[in-house]
Amino acid sequence: MDPVRAFVLALLVVAGCRAVQTGPYSPPAAAARNSIEAQRLTTLAGDVVDADPAEAEALLREALTADLYHGPAHNNLGVLYLAQGKLYEAAHEFEWARKLMPGHTDPRVNLAIALERAGKIGDAMDAYKAALELEPECVPAMQGAAMLAVRSGAKADSLDRWLAEVAQRGDSQAWRDWARLRATHRSAP
């Protein structure tokens, strides 16, 4: 083979290698991401999760096949894993969701719950606080942080404020009663 032809062939091979990026950190081609299908499947999973968790998991996995970067599917899969006691898997999905949904508190609150159940009290409190930094009036984050601080005895400068807010705006009457009771015990001499 003549040297010029060999050189041109080598350039074509190198150029071909650079044109096709493959690997775990290479973004998929735009055509490979189907966000609309991912959202449809995520919604379907939400509709069946109570009746058939296995079907919901299959739908969420299918959604992530349609679009690996669909944050709600990661978050919902994490919730499903959390309900099954698969804390490591849940935390992994919540981390994905947290990165893909930077303006949402749900993945942070859910991650905090998973970490708390795993006994990672400091990390759980950090995750609750991260949710509260993002949305200072996030009731689920205040409820979780207050409950964690009370149960663990951890010092939390904001505990009195969290209890007052939960007593007024808690997600349920049980939460509001719980916060009022704790606030009363904290203020008693």
N, CA, C and O of each residue as an XYZ file, in Angstrom:
756
protein
N       0.853     -1.168      0.000
C       0.000      0.000      0.000
C       0.897      1.229      0.000
O       1.899      1.287      0.714
N       0.524      2.197     -0.804
C       1.366      3.382     -0.916
C       1.212      4.230      0.344
O       0.136      4.240      0.942
N       2.270      4.946      0.766
C       2.270      5.683      2.036
C       1.197      6.774      2.115
O       0.647      7.016      3.190
N       0.896      7.428      1.004
C      -0.122      8.481      1.025
C      -1.497      7.867      1.282
O      -2.283      8.389      2.072
N      -1.775      6.758      0.610
C      -3.059      6.084      0.792
C      -3.198      5.571      2.236
O      -4.274      5.672      2.826
N      -2.115      5.020      2.804
C      -2.121      4.533      4.185
C      -2.384      5.682      5.154
O      -3.125      5.517      6.124
N      -1.781      6.851      4.898
C      -1.972      8.012      5.745
C      -3.436      8.477      5.698
O      -4.023      8.758      6.743
N      -4.028      8.559      4.506
C      -5.419      8.979      4.356
C      -6.347      7.993      5.059
O      -7.297      8.399      5.729
N      -6.076      6.710      4.909
C      -6.886      5.686      5.564
C      -6.799      5.822      7.085
O      -7.806      5.694      7.782
N      -5.596      6.080      7.595
C      -5.413      6.257      9.037
C      -6.182      7.478      9.533
O      -6.788      7.436     10.604
N      -6.161      8.583      8.748
C      -6.916      9.771      9.140
C      -8.413      9.498      9.178
O      -9.110      9.981     10.071
N      -8.908      8.735      8.226
C     -10.326      8.400      8.210
C     -10.708      7.565      9.415
O     -11.768      7.774     10.004
N      -9.866      6.629      9.785
C     -10.146      5.790     10.955
C     -10.162      6.635     12.213
O     -11.070      6.494     13.033
N      -9.172      7.518     12.390
C      -9.112      8.383     13.573
C     -10.310      9.333     13.589
O     -10.934      9.516     14.634
N     -10.637      9.934     12.454
C     -11.783     10.838     12.394
C     -13.075     10.095     12.714
O     -13.955     10.641     13.379
N     -13.193      8.873     12.253
C     -14.369      8.065     12.556
C     -14.483      7.769     14.031
O     -15.587      7.771     14.576
N     -13.382      7.517     14.684
C     -13.395      7.247     16.128
C     -13.842      8.472     16.906
O     -14.573      8.358     17.890
N     -13.402      9.642     16.466
C     -13.775     10.863     17.171
C     -15.230     11.240     16.937
O     -15.856     11.851     17.803
N     -15.762     10.891     15.807
C     -17.137     11.271     15.481
C     -18.157     10.491     16.293
O     -19.243     10.999     16.571
N     -17.825      9.261     16.678
C     -18.755      8.424     17.429
C     -18.260      8.340     18.863
O     -17.316      7.610     19.164
N     -18.907      9.095     19.745
C     -18.526      9.052     21.156
C     -19.369      7.994     21.846
O     -20.598      8.065     21.840
N     -18.719      7.039     22.424
C     -19.439      6.034     23.198
C     -18.789      5.913     24.552
O     -17.599      6.185     24.714
N     -19.548      5.519     25.487
C     -19.051      5.346     26.844
C     -20.123      5.744     27.828
O     -21.142      6.322     27.449
N     -19.899      5.438     29.091
C     -20.941      5.691     30.085
C     -21.231      7.168     30.332
O     -22.302      7.508     30.834
N     -20.283      8.062     29.983
C     -20.490      9.472     30.259
C     -20.781     10.278     28.999
O     -20.921     11.500     29.063
N     -20.873      9.617     27.879
C     -21.212     10.302     26.636
C     -22.715     10.531     26.601
O     -23.497      9.616     26.858
N     -23.116     11.764     26.279
C     -24.554     12.003     26.215
C     -25.160     11.267     25.025
O     -24.521     11.144     23.980
N     -26.370     10.784     25.176
C     -26.997     10.106     24.048
C     -27.353     11.104     22.960
O     -27.531     12.291     23.233
N     -27.455     10.636     21.753
C     -27.874     11.497     20.655
C     -29.270     12.027     20.952
O     -30.060     11.377     21.639
N     -29.563     13.199     20.435
C     -30.868     13.804     20.696
C     -31.999     12.868     20.286
O     -33.040     12.818     20.941
N     -31.792     12.129     19.203
C     -32.836     11.216     18.736
C     -33.054     10.064     19.711
O     -34.128      9.461     19.734
N     -32.036      9.757     20.518
C     -32.142      8.637     21.449
C     -32.952      9.016     22.689
O     -33.375      8.136     23.439
N     -33.171     10.299     22.914
C     -33.931     10.746     24.073
C     -35.355     11.061     23.657
O     -35.591     11.869     22.759
N     -36.293     10.417     24.315
C     -37.696     10.653     24.014
C     -38.381     11.090     25.309
O     -38.982     10.280     26.015
N     -38.280     12.371     25.602
C     -38.812     12.918     26.852
C     -40.325     12.788     26.955
O     -40.863     12.579     28.042
N     -40.998     12.909     25.840
C     -42.463     12.803     25.860
C     -42.877     11.388     26.256
O     -43.785     11.206     27.068
N     -42.211     10.392     25.682
C     -42.522      9.003     26.032
C     -42.144      8.718     27.490
O     -42.861      8.011     28.197
N     -41.026      9.270     27.924
C     -40.609      9.081     29.314
C     -41.657      9.654     30.273
O     -41.980      9.033     31.286
N     -42.184     10.832     29.953
C     -43.201     11.442     30.804
C     -44.483     10.611     30.796
O     -45.108     10.411     31.838
N     -44.867     10.134     29.622
C     -46.086      9.308     29.517
C     -45.959      8.056     30.375
O     -46.889      7.694     31.096
N     -44.808      7.396     30.297
C     -44.592      6.168     31.059
C     -44.505      6.449     32.564
O     -44.976      5.653     33.377
N     -43.911      7.564     32.921
C     -43.822      7.954     34.334
C     -45.218      8.197     34.900
O     -45.516      7.795     36.025
N     -46.070      8.855     34.119
C     -47.449      9.094     34.542
C     -48.210      7.779     34.682
O     -48.946      7.584     35.650
N     -48.034      6.882     33.720
C     -48.677      5.562     33.811
C     -48.226      4.820     35.069
O     -49.036      4.193     35.752
N     -46.947      4.894     35.365
C     -46.422      4.230     36.570
C     -47.093      4.786     37.818
O     -47.424      4.033     38.734
N     -47.294      6.089     37.859
C     -47.974      6.705     39.000
C     -49.409      6.231     39.149
O     -49.935      6.136     40.258
N     -50.034      5.937     38.020
C     -51.419      5.464     38.048
C     -51.557      4.042     38.583
O     -52.602      3.687     39.128
N     -50.504      3.215     38.431
C     -50.610      1.797     38.819
C     -49.783      1.429     40.049
O     -49.836      0.287     40.504
N     -49.026      2.371     40.590
C     -48.073      2.038     41.654
C     -48.732      1.380     42.867
O     -48.161      0.453     43.441
N     -49.906      1.833     43.263
C     -50.561      1.251     44.443
C     -51.074     -0.154     44.169
O     -50.973     -1.039     45.019
N     -51.619     -0.350     42.994
C     -52.202     -1.654     42.651
C     -51.156     -2.672     42.228
O     -51.306     -3.861     42.509
N     -50.096     -2.226     41.557
C     -49.110     -3.160     41.010
C     -47.716     -2.523     40.997
O     -47.278     -2.018     39.963
N     -47.012     -2.541     42.143
C     -45.688     -1.928     42.203
C     -44.697     -2.507     41.196
O     -43.842     -1.780     40.690
N     -44.794     -3.783     40.900
C     -43.874     -4.390     39.930
C     -44.095     -3.797     38.542
O     -43.137     -3.524     37.819
N     -45.348     -3.599     38.175
C     -45.662     -2.980     36.884
C     -45.174     -1.533     36.868
O     -44.639     -1.070     35.860
N     -45.354     -0.822     37.974
C     -44.883      0.562     38.060
C     -43.369      0.621     37.885
O     -42.851      1.491     37.185
N     -42.664     -0.310     38.526
C     -41.202     -0.346     38.375
C     -40.820     -0.607     36.926
O     -39.911      0.037     36.402
N     -41.494     -1.536     36.278
C     -41.199     -1.836     34.870
C     -41.452     -0.609     33.998
O     -40.667     -0.315     33.096
N     -42.538      0.104     34.260
C     -42.837      1.308     33.485
C     -41.794      2.403     33.709
O     -41.407      3.098     32.769
N     -41.345      2.553     34.942
C     -40.324      3.567     35.232
C     -38.994      3.209     34.580
O     -38.293      4.088     34.079
N     -38.648      1.943     34.583
C     -37.425      1.517     33.890
C     -37.546      1.763     32.384
O     -36.585      2.166     31.729
N     -38.729      1.515     31.853
C     -38.968      1.771     30.434
C     -38.875      3.276     30.151
O     -38.348      3.682     29.115
N     -39.381      4.093     31.063
C     -39.284      5.545     30.916
C     -37.821      5.976     30.871
O     -37.443      6.837     30.076
N     -37.003      5.372     31.729
C     -35.582      5.731     31.747
C     -34.850      5.195     30.524
O     -33.812      5.732     30.137
N     -35.372      4.160     29.926
C     -34.814      3.694     28.657
C     -35.145      4.712     27.562
O     -34.323      4.975     26.684
N     -36.343      5.276     27.618
C     -36.744      6.301     26.653
C     -35.918      7.570     26.839
O     -35.525      8.206     25.861
N     -35.656      7.934     28.084
C     -34.868      9.136     28.380
C     -34.196      8.965     29.739
O     -34.818      9.140     30.787
N     -32.916      8.620     29.694
C     -32.155      8.395     30.926
C     -32.117      9.634     31.811
O     -31.900      9.528     33.018
N     -32.327     10.808     31.218
C     -32.205     12.058     31.958
C     -33.565     12.629     32.371
O     -33.706     13.837     32.561
N     -34.549     11.764     32.506
C     -35.886     12.197     32.943
C     -35.938     12.112     34.481
O     -36.161     11.043     35.050
N     -35.730     13.242     35.123
C     -35.647     13.310     36.577
C     -36.838     12.747     37.327
O     -36.643     12.020     38.301
N     -38.081     13.052     36.914
C     -39.224     12.507     37.642
C     -39.261     10.977     37.675
O     -39.708     10.395     38.663
N     -38.800     10.323     36.615
C     -38.776      8.855     36.617
C     -37.771      8.349     37.646
O     -38.035      7.371     38.345
N     -36.613      9.016     37.742
C     -35.637      8.629     38.764
C     -36.215      8.838     40.160
O     -36.082      7.972     41.024
N     -36.860      9.989     40.382
C     -37.429     10.271     41.697
C     -38.493      9.241     42.063
O     -38.501      8.724     43.181
N     -39.394      8.942     41.122
C     -40.469      7.993     41.409
C     -39.948      6.574     41.598
O     -40.473      5.825     42.423
N     -38.925      6.202     40.844
C     -38.315      4.888     41.047
C     -37.672      4.830     42.433
O     -37.725      3.798     43.103
N     -37.071      5.932     42.857
C     -36.506      6.001     44.203
C     -37.564      5.839     45.279
O     -37.338      5.152     46.274
N     -38.728      6.472     45.086
C     -39.835      6.342     46.039
C     -40.282      4.881     46.109
O     -40.557      4.361     47.190
N     -40.353      4.234     44.962
C     -40.744      2.825     44.913
C     -39.731      1.962     45.665
O     -40.113      1.086     46.440
N     -38.451      2.210     45.437
C     -37.405      1.465     46.151
C     -37.459      1.743     47.647
O     -37.268      0.836     48.458
N     -37.717      2.982     48.011
C     -37.808      3.350     49.420
C     -38.925      2.568     50.104
O     -38.750      2.078     51.220
N     -40.059      2.452     49.444
C     -41.197      1.696     49.989
C     -40.872      0.218     50.144
O     -41.443     -0.461     50.997
N     -39.953     -0.280     49.319
C     -39.545     -1.682     49.389
C     -38.386     -1.898     50.360
O     -37.943     -3.030     50.552
N     -37.893     -0.823     50.971
C     -36.777     -0.936     51.904
C     -35.426     -1.041     51.229
O     -34.439     -1.368     51.887
N     -35.352     -0.776     49.943
C     -34.090     -0.813     49.195
C     -33.452      0.573     49.276
O     -33.517      1.364     48.335
N     -32.833      0.841     50.427
C     -32.358      2.188     50.716
C     -31.229      2.645     49.805
O     -31.216      3.796     49.369
N     -30.285      1.763     49.513
C     -29.160      2.131     48.651
C     -29.671      2.496     47.262
O     -29.289      3.524     46.702
N     -30.536      1.648     46.712
C     -31.081      1.892     45.382
C     -31.913      3.178     45.367
O     -31.852      3.959     44.417
N     -32.686      3.383     46.430
C     -33.499      4.594     46.529
C     -32.607      5.837     46.540
O     -32.850      6.787     45.796
N     -31.581      5.826     47.379
C     -30.679      6.978     47.474
C     -30.015      7.257     46.131
O     -29.856      8.412     45.736
N     -29.630      6.196     45.438
C     -28.996      6.351     44.126
C     -29.947      7.060     43.156
O     -29.527      7.971     42.442
N     -31.198      6.662     43.121
C     -32.180      7.284     42.222
C     -32.468      8.727     42.638
O     -32.634      9.598     41.785
N     -32.527      8.980     43.949
C     -32.772     10.346     44.412
C     -31.602     11.265     44.063
O     -31.810     12.441     43.764
N     -30.381     10.743     44.097
C     -29.216     11.530     43.687
C     -29.326     11.913     42.217
O     -29.082     13.062     41.849
N     -29.695     10.949     41.379
C     -29.914     11.248     39.963
C     -30.972     12.340     39.835
O     -30.757     13.339     39.148
N     -32.100     12.153     40.488
C     -33.205     13.103     40.387
C     -32.788     14.479     40.895
O     -33.155     15.494     40.303
N     -32.032     14.521     41.976
C     -31.574     15.796     42.540
C     -30.744     16.560     41.513
O     -30.904     17.770     41.357
N     -29.867     15.860     40.821
C     -29.017     16.511     39.822
C     -29.811     16.938     38.591
O     -29.526     17.973     37.989
N     -30.798     16.142     38.224
C     -31.578     16.437     37.024
C     -32.717     17.424     37.264
O     -33.259     18.003     36.323
N     -33.070     17.608     38.527
C     -34.171     18.501     38.896
C     -33.671     19.524     39.925
O     -34.139     19.532     41.064
N     -32.731     20.382     39.534
C     -32.086     21.260     40.517
C     -33.020     22.230     41.224
O     -32.685     22.703     42.310
N     -34.167     22.542     40.655
C     -35.084     23.482     41.287
C     -36.198     22.839     42.085
O     -37.130     23.527     42.503
N     -36.126     21.526     42.309
C     -37.202     20.813     42.991
C     -36.746     20.288     44.355
O     -35.623     19.806     44.508
N     -37.634     20.392     45.331
C     -37.303     19.932     46.678
C     -37.561     18.445     46.876
O     -36.925     17.820     47.725
N     -38.486     17.864     46.108
C     -38.865     16.459     46.328
C     -37.678     15.494     46.371
O     -37.594     14.697     47.305
N     -36.754     15.532     45.397
C     -35.649     14.582     45.469
C     -34.787     14.767     46.728
O     -34.253     13.795     47.262
N     -34.656     15.983     47.187
C     -33.839     16.252     48.379
C     -34.531     15.725     49.639
O     -33.896     15.114     50.498
N     -35.835     15.969     49.735
C     -36.595     15.462     50.883
C     -36.589     13.933     50.869
O     -36.390     13.297     51.904
N     -36.810     13.351     49.691
C     -36.814     11.893     49.584
C     -35.451     11.300     49.918
O     -35.361     10.270     50.584
N     -34.389     11.958     49.450
C     -33.036     11.504     49.793
C     -32.833     11.569     51.306
O     -32.250     10.658     51.893
N     -33.308     12.636     51.935
C     -33.179     12.768     53.388
C     -33.877     11.616     54.102
O     -33.348     11.070     55.071
N     -35.061     11.246     53.627
C     -35.798     10.138     54.238
C     -35.007      8.834     54.105
O     -34.900      8.068     55.063
N     -34.458      8.588     52.922
C     -33.669      7.372     52.712
C     -32.437      7.357     53.615
O     -32.117      6.336     54.224
N     -31.757      8.481     53.695
C     -30.562      8.563     54.546
C     -30.914      8.389     56.020
O     -30.189      7.727     56.763
N     -32.021      8.980     56.435
C     -32.465      8.842     57.828
C     -32.750      7.380     58.152
O     -32.332      6.878     59.196
N     -33.462      6.700     57.257
C     -33.757      5.285     57.485
C     -32.501      4.436     57.498
O     -32.469      3.385     58.139
N     -31.469      4.877     56.799
C     -30.202      4.145     56.777
C     -29.326      4.490     57.987
O     -28.228      3.953     58.136
N     -29.817      5.388     58.848
C     -29.063      5.749     60.043
C     -28.027      6.834     59.814
O     -27.186      7.076     60.680
N     -28.070      7.484     58.677
C     -27.128      8.562     58.343
C     -27.749      9.894     58.752
O     -28.163     10.689     57.908
N     -27.806     10.121     60.063
C     -28.545     11.251     60.623
C     -28.000     12.596     60.145
O     -28.773     13.457     59.725
N     -26.711     12.784     60.203
C     -26.120     14.059     59.763
C     -26.353     14.319     58.284
O     -26.690     15.435     57.889
N     -26.175     13.292     57.469
C     -26.408     13.442     56.031
C     -27.880     13.712     55.742
O     -28.214     14.497     54.854
N     -28.755     13.058     56.496
C     -30.191     13.281     56.315
C     -30.548     14.730     56.651
O     -31.297     15.374     55.915
N     -30.016     15.239     57.756
C     -30.299     16.629     58.132
C     -29.762     17.582     57.067
O     -30.407     18.578     56.739
N     -28.587     17.279     56.529
C     -28.034     18.118     55.451
C     -28.955     18.125     54.234
O     -29.136     19.166     53.602
N     -29.532     16.984     53.903
C     -30.440     16.907     52.751
C     -31.723     17.693     53.023
O     -32.225     18.381     52.135
N     -32.257     17.596     54.246
C     -33.439     18.404     54.584
C     -33.103     19.893     54.479
O     -33.882     20.673     53.930
N     -31.948     20.280     55.005
C     -31.548     21.688     54.956
C     -31.330     22.155     53.519
O     -31.610     23.308     53.193
N     -30.829     21.261     52.654
C     -30.656     21.616     51.240
C     -32.010     21.896     50.599
O     -32.137     22.811     49.786
N     -33.015     21.118     50.959
C     -34.361     21.369     50.443
C     -34.872     22.709     50.957
O     -35.504     23.461     50.215
N     -34.602     23.009     52.224
C     -35.070     24.267     52.808
C     -34.303     25.470     52.272
O     -34.848     26.573     52.226
N     -33.056     25.281     51.867
C     -32.324     26.371     51.225
C     -32.956     26.692     49.872
O     -33.041     27.852     49.470
N     -33.388     25.660     49.191
C     -34.020     25.821     47.880
C     -35.404     26.451     48.014
O     -35.779     27.329     47.237
N     -36.153     25.989     49.010
C     -37.522     26.493     49.250
C     -37.728     26.599     50.755
O     -38.140     25.628     51.391
N     -37.448     27.762     51.333
C     -37.494     27.925     52.796
C     -38.828     27.566     53.448
O     -38.855     27.263     54.641
N     -39.916     27.590     52.714
C     -41.233     27.289     53.285
C     -41.718     25.883     52.927
O     -42.916     25.610     53.005
N     -40.822     24.999     52.541
C     -41.192     23.631     52.153
C     -41.623     22.843     53.396
O     -40.793     22.450     54.216
N     -42.919     22.625     53.516
C     -43.481     21.976     54.701
C     -42.947     20.550     54.889
O     -42.571     20.206     56.010
N     -42.895     19.704     53.852
C     -42.360     18.351     54.070
C     -40.908     18.363     54.578
O     -40.527     17.526     55.396
N     -40.111     19.311     54.092
C     -38.723     19.401     54.567
C     -38.683     19.860     56.026
O     -37.883     19.349     56.810
N     -39.539     20.821     56.398
C     -39.598     21.266     57.799
C     -40.073     20.136     58.705
O     -39.535     19.936     59.794
N     -41.083     19.399     58.251
C     -41.596     18.271     59.043
C     -40.490     17.245     59.269
O     -40.272     16.798     60.395
N     -39.795     16.875     58.199
C     -38.738     15.874     58.316
C     -37.589     16.342     59.185
O     -37.098     15.601     60.036
N     -37.163     17.581     58.965
C     -36.048     18.119     59.745
C     -36.413     18.230     61.222
O     -35.604     17.897     62.088
N     -37.619     18.691     61.511
C     -38.060     18.819     62.904
C     -38.142     17.448     63.565
O     -37.665     17.263     64.685
N     -38.749     16.488     62.870
C     -38.872     15.131     63.422
C     -37.491     14.536     63.686
O     -37.254     13.935     64.734
N     -36.587     14.710     62.729
C     -35.238     14.170     62.883
C     -34.522     14.819     64.059
O     -33.879     14.133     64.854
N     -34.631     16.128     64.170
C     -33.971     16.834     65.277
C     -34.526     16.391     66.622
O     -33.765     16.185     67.567
N     -35.844     16.242     66.720
C     -36.466     15.822     67.977
C     -36.053     14.395     68.318
O     -35.655     14.117     69.449
N     -36.147     13.490     67.344
C     -35.836     12.076     67.614
C     -34.364     11.842     67.923
O     -34.026     11.040     68.793
N     -33.494     12.543     67.210
C     -32.060     12.291     67.382
C     -31.453     13.132     68.491
O     -30.352     12.847     68.963
N     -32.172     14.172     68.909
C     -31.624     15.077     69.910
C     -30.569     15.997     69.324
O     -29.834     16.658     70.059
N     -30.496     16.040     68.006
C     -29.516     16.894     67.336
C     -29.877     18.355     67.544
O     -31.052     18.721     67.568
N     -28.862     19.174     67.693
C     -29.097     20.606     67.847
C     -29.459     21.183     66.486
O     -28.729     21.004     65.511
N     -30.563     21.859     66.429
C     -31.001     22.526     65.209
C     -31.479     23.917     65.578
O     -32.491     24.072     66.262
N     -30.751     24.927     65.125
C     -31.086     26.312     65.460
C     -32.486     26.697     65.002
O     -33.116     27.569     65.600
N     -32.965     26.070     63.971
C     -34.264     26.419     63.394
C     -35.418     25.571     63.924
O     -36.545     25.708     63.448
N     -35.162     24.699     64.897
C     -36.195     23.770     65.349
C     -37.455     24.487     65.833
O     -38.561     24.077     65.480
N     -37.316     25.526     66.615
C     -38.508     26.236     67.111
C     -39.332     26.803     65.953
O     -40.560     26.714     65.966
N     -38.673     27.378     64.965
C     -39.382     27.913     63.791
C     -40.059     26.795     63.019
O     -41.213     26.930     62.612
N     -39.338     25.675     62.811
C     -39.927     24.544     62.084
C     -41.177     24.031     62.801
O     -42.209     23.787     62.176
N     -41.068     23.870     64.119
C     -42.226     23.384     64.879
C     -43.414     24.341     64.766
O     -44.551     23.899     64.605
N     -43.157     25.646     64.850
C     -44.225     26.637     64.735
C     -44.878     26.565     63.352
O     -46.102     26.632     63.232
N     -44.064     26.428     62.322
C     -44.601     26.347     60.955
C     -45.399     25.062     60.747
O     -46.479     25.085     60.157
N     -44.873     23.961     61.225
C     -45.570     22.678     61.064
C     -46.867     22.694     61.870
O     -47.876     22.145     61.426
N     -46.853     23.313     63.044
C     -48.068     23.407     63.857
C     -49.159     24.179     63.120
O     -50.347     23.917     63.312
N     -48.759     25.125     62.281
C     -49.729     25.923     61.523
C     -50.070     25.321     60.155
O     -51.225     25.337     59.730
N     -49.044     24.787     59.471
C     -49.235     24.398     58.070
C     -48.881     22.943     57.775
O     -48.680     22.584     56.615
N     -48.803     22.115     58.787
C     -48.443     20.711     58.583
C     -49.340     20.020     57.575
O     -50.486     20.423     57.380
N     -48.825     18.980     56.933
C     -49.554     18.263     55.880
C     -50.840     17.593     56.364
O     -51.732     17.300     55.568
N     -50.928     17.359     57.652
C     -52.113     16.676     58.194
C     -52.359     17.172     59.614
O     -51.525     17.851     60.212
N     -53.518     16.815     60.128
C     -53.818     17.180     61.516
C     -52.844     16.490     62.465
O     -52.441     17.068     63.474
N     -52.471     15.263     62.143
C     -51.507     14.531     62.987
C     -50.178     15.277     63.063
O     -49.588     15.376     64.139
N     -49.700     15.804     61.933
C     -48.452     16.574     61.949
C     -48.622     17.849     62.766
O     -47.745     18.200     63.556
N     -49.733     18.539     62.584
C     -49.949     19.787     63.314
C     -50.021     19.533     64.814
O     -49.458     20.297     65.599
N     -50.710     18.463     65.222
C     -50.786     18.108     66.646
C     -49.416     17.724     67.187
O     -49.042     18.127     68.289
N     -48.669     16.945     66.410
C     -47.323     16.523     66.836
C     -46.458     17.749     67.085
O     -45.779     17.827     68.109
N     -46.473     18.708     66.165
C     -45.631     19.900     66.301
C     -46.059     20.756     67.490
O     -45.209     21.285     68.207
N     -47.363     20.896     67.706
C     -47.839     21.682     68.850
C     -47.386     21.063     70.166
O     -46.950     21.764     71.079
N     -47.495     19.743     70.250
C     -47.077     19.039     71.456
C     -45.584     19.226     71.709
O     -45.177     19.498     72.838
N     -44.772     19.083     70.673
C     -43.314     19.235     70.832
C     -42.947     20.667     71.189
O     -42.072     20.902     72.022
N     -43.619     21.624     70.553
C     -43.344     23.028     70.848
C     -43.690     23.358     72.284
O     -42.974     24.114     72.941
N     -44.804     22.786     72.783
C     -45.211     23.013     74.165
C     -44.177     22.436     75.126
O     -43.837     23.080     76.119
N     -43.676     21.243     74.853
C     -42.671     20.624     75.721
C     -41.365     21.399     75.697
O     -40.661     21.442     76.706
N     -41.030     22.003     74.585
C     -39.778     22.759     74.477
C     -39.866     24.071     75.243
O     -38.871     24.540     75.795
N     -41.070     24.669     75.277
C     -41.204     25.968     75.937
C     -41.518     25.831     77.424
O     -41.439     26.812     78.164
N     -41.875     24.621     77.872
C     -42.188     24.428     79.299
C     -40.915     24.551     80.118
O     -39.853     24.096     79.693
N     -41.017     25.174     81.307
C     -39.833     25.360     82.153
C     -39.299     24.069     82.736
O     -38.307     24.084     83.465
